[in-house]
């Protein structure tokens, strides 16, 4: 995305543009391998009735998928992301994109300042930066606020509903590892299917 378009997206989303960089985090994680862009078969586990499986992964997953076991805190954060998504008036696909983004950025942990391991001043579920206009440290470490801030940026991305997950997430986050989000799509879809109606 070019600089002028980024400024436009940010100004509409109400986010700051600082230092020629999109107001969002740069991933604080080790280099992630490139993800193969070929769609693969999808097997969404819908434990609850009423979840439209076609909305969860409309294009099929891209590349090899990663999965982690979640503890109680991570599960609570999944539920908070889903609740904030509903409050934002968005659908299950937005929740899948949000959860996959948080899986990549923080493994669904609401991270505070990590000292020397911190990527600049990145905080929270989405590794958003106060210095880049995402909010105060207190706001960014509030799961509802940080999810709604991420989704406010997502809503300003023209056609995000029809984009592959990694492209939609990257347009908001502007990560140093743009293909890394794709590896979490299946787990994110499974989590949305499990918790959307609970």
N, C-alpha and C positions, 0 to 999 in steps of 0.2 A: 504494500500500500504506500502510495507516495505521501510526502509530508503534508501537502495541502489537503489531501483527503483525510489524513489522520486528524489534522486540526479541525476540520469540519465535523468529523464524527465526535471528537472530544467536546467541541463547543456545544453541539446539540445534546450530548449526553450530560453536560454540566461538569465535565472533568477538566482538569488543568492540562496544559501542554507545557512541558518544562524541558529546556535544554535540547530541543530538537528530537526528543524521544517521546513516544506515546506515553501518556500518564498511566502506566501500569507497571507491573513487576517484570523484572528480567529473572528468569528461573534461577533459583539458588542451588540447583541440583547438578550432579555430575553429568557430563555429556551423555545424552541419551542417543541410542542408535536410531538411525533413520528408519522410518516405518514404511514397509512395502505398501503402496497405495492400491493394491488390488483388493476389491471387496471379497469377503469370504462369507460362508454360510453363517447364519445367525440363529441361535437357540435361546430365546429369551424365556426366563423362568417366571411365568406369571402366576404367583401364588394366590393372588386376590382377583376376583372378578372385576370387570369394569375398566381395566387398563387396556388401552388401544395399543396392542403390540406393534402395529405398523408405524406408530408415531415414535416409538422408542429408538429404533435404529432403521430409519427409512432407506438408507443406502447400503446396508450391510456394514460389518466392521471392516476396518482397514488394517491389514498387517497382523502380526502376532499380538495376542492379548496378554496382559498381565493381570494378576489377581492377588489381593492380600486378604488375610483374615482380619476382621474388624473387632476391636474391643468395644466396650460399652460407650466410651467417649466418642469414638469414631461413628458408631451407630447413632448416637444422639445428634451428632453434627449432620449426618445424612438426613435425619428427620427435620432438623432445623432448616436445611437447604430446601427440602421439599415444601415445608410450611411457608418459607419466604417466597418460593416460586409461586405458590398459590396466591399469596398476598399480593404479589406483583401482577396477578392476572395472566400468568403464563402457563403453558401446558407442560405435559410430561417430557417433551423433547427438550425444553429449556432446562428442566431438572436434570436430565441425562447429561447435557453439555456442562452444566454447573458442577455436578458431582464428579464427572470425569476430569474437569479442570482442577478441582480441589484435590482429587486423588493424585494428580501429577504434581501440583504445587506443594502440597503439605501432607499427603497421605491421609487427608481428612482430619488432621490435627490442627487445632486452633493455636498456632505457634506465636509465642511472644518473641521478644528480642533474643537472638541466639548468640550474642557476643561476637567473637571472631568468625563464627560459622555463618553469621547473618549475611544475606545478600543486600548490602546497603541497609535500608531501614524497612525491609519487607516484613510484613506481619500477617497473622491470621490464616484462615482457611485458603485464601486465594493468593497469599503472599503479595498483598497490595502495599503500596508505599505512601506514607503520609506526605513525604516530600514531593510526590508526583501528583498530589491532589485527590487521592482516594478517600481521605478523611483523616480524623485524628487517630492516634494509636488506640484509644478506647473504642472508637467507632469500628475500626478495621478488625478488632478482635471480638466484635459482637457478630456472631454467625448470621443473624438476620440482616444486619446492616451490610456486612461484606457481601452477602449473596445478592442483596438488592442492588448494591453498587455495581457488581459484576453484571447483573442482568440489565441494569440501566444502560450500560455500555453495549451489551448484546443486542438490545432492542433497537439501537441506533445503527446496527450493521444491516444494510440493505440485503434482504434475502437470506438472513441467517438460518431460517427454518429449512431451507433447501440446500444448505451447504453441508459438506462433510464436517463431522464434529471438530476435527483438528483445525480446519480452516476457520470455523466460527470462533472457537476458543482463542486461536492465535490472533485473530483480528482484534479482539478485546485485550488480550494479555501481552502481546508482542514479546514473546519469550525468545530466548537465545536458542531454544530447541523446539521449533514450531511443530514438528511431527510427533512429539512425545505424547500429546494428549490422546491420540488415536488408540493407544494401547489399553486405555481404561474404559473404552466405550461399552464393552460387554458387561463388565462388572457394574458400571454405572446404570445401565439399562436394567440389569437384574435387581439392583437396589431400588430403583424407581418402581419396578413391577411389584416388588415385595412391600414397599412402604407407602406408596401413593395414596391408597385408600385406607390406611390404618389409623 
